[in-house]
Amino acid sequence: MSQENVEILRRGYEAFARDDFDGIMPLFDEQIEWRNPEESPIAGVFHGHQGVMDWLTQVRESFADMRFMPDEFKELPDGRVLVLVRFAFRPTQTGVPMEFPMAHLIAIRDGLITYLKMYSDQQQALKAVGLEE
């Protein structure tokens, strides 16, 4: 995987961890397609910078705290990257901290993230991209 793509993704995860939403927006293509899992409280497909901002607004309403901590970056033959992450969060309603594994399938073109699909199950993500373990 190109070191440049890894660095773009690392910067994005670090900015998100700092709650620096202005810091992550320049990493996204203006036409980004952001897909949340169907079982998520914020399910759906979000388009463009405005869609990402809409998603972030909903995140702030649903979660008192939320972080994605990348454990592994897997480059796929078609250039996409599957990132295995730990999702740590505290729902606003209960305040109970939780953590579980997830995966993000990401496409980068010309240094910008053009596609992000979240999987709530790492095995499902690995199977979807042909990397079943």
Helices and strands as residue ranges (DSSP letters): H 3-17, H 21-24, G 25-27, E 28-36, E 44-47, H 48-62, E 63-75, E 81-91, E 98-109, E 112-119, H 122-128
